[in-house]
């Protein structure tokens, strides 16, 4: 689709526009009508020039499935709830919590739908990360890719005892070892991709020690660098950092993530304009 084009008669609203050469929800925008479609296409062209994919907007709760495929068979390693609504106009991900709190029949349907997707794609061996929505009409695949979870989020996953990281598990699988017995460590595990409250130059964070006192907080990793310009979605593609919490149950973990985040204060200064001297 050319960014200057208006939507054709075959476009249904609401829809989602996505640049094909981007990541981390950068440039992903929901449009509810033709005017929003045109504005979104123009904005994406400024953010990430190139082709734009237009998809139907699928309502419902969103989940992420982390798995590994052996001879075409999917093994679900973790199913993450995404408790924050992702309804647009932008789609900034924040909290992932596992194990999922969905009923067993829903989790089985999610696994079966992900299996059908990877079979259709011809994926036979290796890691799989799938993004899924569930609504009253069933389970819908948003994405299924031959890759593990991105960023530092993989740190939240531990398998067996002694603990095995996701990376080590995938390396063992790649070497031909049997990982079919791999199971998540007991308890619940959660990560927050710390959102950017507003555009600016990152100067630091307040309240780190206070946030670390929240029960269950395992680590807070600030990946933003002092002096780095930070842009919220849809213009940016990075997070301020990652917050990790573990606990006895998913509800406890989600509460811990939210409380720890509330105790943090981020310092972002205005971006000063560049003036060319004569």
C-alpha positions in Angstrom: 0.0 0.0 0.0 1.3 3.5 -0.9 1.0 5.8 2.2 -0.7 8.5 0.1 -3.6 6.2 -0.9 -7.0 6.3 0.7 -8.4 2.9 1.9 -10.2 0.9 -0.8 -13.7 -0.4 -0.5 -12.4 -3.8 0.7 -10.9 -2.3 3.9 -13.0 -3.0 7.0 -12.9 -0.7 10.0 -11.5 -0.8 12.6 -8.2 -1.9 11.1 -4.5 -1.9 12.1 -1.7 -0.5 9.9 1.8 -1.9 10.4 5.1 -1.0 8.7 6.6 -4.2 7.3 10.2 -3.3 8.3 9.8 -2.5 12.0 9.6 -4.2 15.4 8.3 -3.8 19.0 5.0 -2.2 17.9 6.8 0.8 16.3 4.5 2.4 13.8 1.6 0.1 14.6 -1.6 2.2 14.6 -5.3 1.4 14.8 -7.7 3.3 12.4 -11.4 3.5 13.0 -12.4 5.3 9.8 -11.0 6.5 6.5 -9.7 9.8 7.9 -7.8 8.0 10.7 -6.5 5.6 8.1 -5.1 8.4 6.0 -3.5 10.1 9.0 -2.1 6.8 10.3 -0.6 6.0 6.9 1.1 9.4 6.7 2.5 9.1 10.2 3.9 5.6 9.5 5.5 6.9 6.4 7.4 9.5 8.5 8.3 7.0 11.2 9.3 4.1 9.0 9.2 4.6 5.2 8.2 1.5 3.1 5.4 -0.9 2.6 2.5 -1.0 5.1 0.4 -4.0 6.0 -3.3 -3.5 6.7 -5.0 -6.0 8.9 -8.5 -6.4 10.5 -8.5 -5.3 14.1 -9.2 -8.3 16.3 -10.8 -7.4 19.7 -10.2 -9.5 22.8 -7.7 -10.3 25.5 -4.1 -10.8 24.3 -1.7 -13.6 25.2 1.9 -14.6 24.3 2.9 -18.2 23.8 6.6 -19.2 24.2 7.3 -22.6 22.8 9.7 -25.0 21.0 8.9 -27.2 18.0 10.3 -30.7 17.5 9.7 -32.5 14.2 6.7 -30.2 13.7 5.1 -30.7 17.1 4.7 -27.6 19.3 5.6 -27.8 23.0 4.2 -24.9 25.0 6.9 -23.7 27.4 4.9 -20.8 28.8 1.7 -19.0 28.2 1.7 -15.3 29.2 -1.3 -13.3 30.2 -1.2 -9.6 29.1 -3.5 -8.1 31.6 -3.4 -4.5 30.3 -5.9 -3.9 27.4 -4.2 -3.4 24.0 -7.0 -1.7 22.1 -5.1 1.1 20.4 -4.7 3.5 18.8 -1.1 2.3 19.7 -0.1 -1.0 21.1 2.5 -0.6 23.8 3.1 -3.9 25.6 3.7 -3.7 29.4 3.0 -6.7 31.6 3.5 -10.4 30.9 2.5 -12.9 33.6 2.8 -16.7 33.6 1.3 -19.2 34.2 -1.9 -18.0 32.5 -5.0 -17.6 34.6 -7.2 -18.7 31.7 -9.3 -21.9 32.0 -7.6 -25.1 30.9 -10.0 -25.5 27.9 -9.0 -22.0 26.6 -5.3 -22.8 27.1 -5.7 -26.0 25.1 -7.4 -24.1 22.3 -4.6 -21.5 22.3 -2.1 -24.3 22.0 -4.0 -26.0 19.2 -4.4 -22.7 17.2 -0.7 -22.0 17.6 0.1 -25.6 16.4 -2.1 -25.1 13.4 -0.3 -21.8 12.6 3.2 -23.2 12.8 2.2 -26.2 10.7 0.8 -23.8 8.1 4.1 -21.9 8.1 6.1 -25.1 7.8 8.1 -24.6 11.0 9.6 -27.9 12.0 12.3 -27.4 14.6 13.3 -24.5 17.0 11.8 -21.7 19.1 8.4 -20.2 18.4 6.9 -17.0 19.8 3.2 -16.4 19.1 0.9 -13.5 19.8 -2.7 -14.5 20.2 -6.1 -12.9 20.9 -9.1 -14.6 22.4 -12.7 -13.3 22.1 -16.2 -14.7 21.9 -15.6 -16.0 18.4 -12.5 -18.1 19.4 -8.7 -17.9 19.3 -6.9 -15.7 16.7 -3.3 -15.7 15.8 -1.7 -12.2 15.5 1.8 -13.4 14.9 3.8 -16.7 14.9 7.5 -16.4 14.4 10.5 -18.7 14.5 12.2 -16.8 17.4 12.2 -16.7 21.1 10.7 -13.8 23.2 12.5 -10.5 22.6 14.4 -8.0 24.8 15.3 -9.1 28.3 11.9 -10.7 28.8 13.4 -14.2 28.6 15.0 -13.6 32.0 11.5 -14.2 33.6 11.5 -17.8 32.4 13.1 -20.6 34.5 12.7 -24.3 33.9 13.3 -27.2 36.3 15.6 -27.4 39.3 18.4 -26.5 39.2 17.0 -23.6 37.2 17.5 -23.6 33.4 17.2 -20.4 31.4 15.3 -20.3 28.1 18.5 -19.7 26.2 20.1 -22.8 27.6 17.0 -24.9 27.0 16.9 -23.8 23.4 20.6 -24.5 22.9 20.1 -28.0 24.3 17.2 -28.5 21.9 19.3 -27.3 19.0 22.0 -29.8 19.9 19.4 -32.6 19.7 18.7 -33.1 23.4 15.3 -34.1 24.6 13.6 -31.1 26.3 10.1 -32.5 26.4 10.1 -32.7 30.2 10.9 -29.0 30.6 8.5 -27.4 33.0 8.3 -23.9 34.4 9.7 -23.4 37.9 7.0 -23.4 40.6 5.1 -20.2 41.4 4.2 -17.3 39.1 6.6 -15.1 37.1 6.1 -11.7 35.6 7.9 -9.0 33.7 7.0 -5.4 32.9 8.5 -3.6 29.9 8.7 -0.2 31.5 6.8 2.3 29.3 8.0 5.7 28.3 5.6 8.3 29.9 6.4 11.0 27.4 9.1 12.0 24.9 12.3 13.4 26.2 16.0 12.9 27.0 16.5 10.3 29.8 18.2 11.7 32.8 17.6 9.0 35.4 15.2 7.3 37.7 14.1 7.9 41.3 12.7 5.4 43.7 14.7 2.4 42.7 15.5 1.2 46.2 11.9 1.8 47.3 10.6 -0.2 44.3 13.0 -3.1 45.1 11.3 -3.4 48.6 8.1 -4.5 47.0 7.6 -8.2 47.9 8.6 -10.5 45.0 10.7 -7.9 43.1 13.7 -9.9 41.8 15.3 -7.2 39.6 14.9 -3.8 38.0 17.0 -3.3 34.9 17.1 0.2 33.4 18.2 -0.2 29.8 17.8 3.5 28.9 21.1 5.4 29.0 21.5 8.8 30.4 21.3 11.3 27.6 19.4 9.0 25.3 16.4 10.4 23.6 13.3 8.3 24.3 10.2 8.3 22.2 6.9 6.6 23.2 5.0 4.5 20.7 4.2 4.6 17.9 7.4 6.7 17.1 9.8 4.8 19.3 10.8 1.1 19.6 12.5 0.9 23.0 11.5 0.7 26.6 13.0 2.4 29.7 13.9 -1.0 31.2 12.5 -4.2 32.6 11.0 -5.1 36.0 10.9 -8.7 37.2 8.7 -10.1 40.0 8.1 -13.6 41.2 5.5 -14.9 43.7 3.2 -17.7 44.7 0.4 -16.7 42.3 -0.2 -14.7 39.1 -2.4 -12.2 40.9 0.3 -11.5 43.4 2.9 -11.0 40.7 0.8 -8.6 38.7 0.1 -6.6 41.8 3.8 -6.5 42.6 4.7 -5.3 39.1 2.2 -2.5 39.3 3.2 -1.4 42.8 6.9 -1.4 42.0 6.3 0.6 38.8 4.3 3.2 40.8 7.2 3.8 43.1 9.5 4.7 40.2 9.9 8.2 39.0 11.5 8.8 35.6 13.3 12.0 34.7 13.0 13.0 31.1 14.0 16.5 30.0 12.9 18.4 27.0 14.7 17.9 23.7 16.4 21.2 22.8 16.1 22.3 19.2 19.3 22.4 17.2 20.0 25.9 15.9 22.3 26.3 12.9 24.6 29.3 13.4 25.4 31.4 10.3 
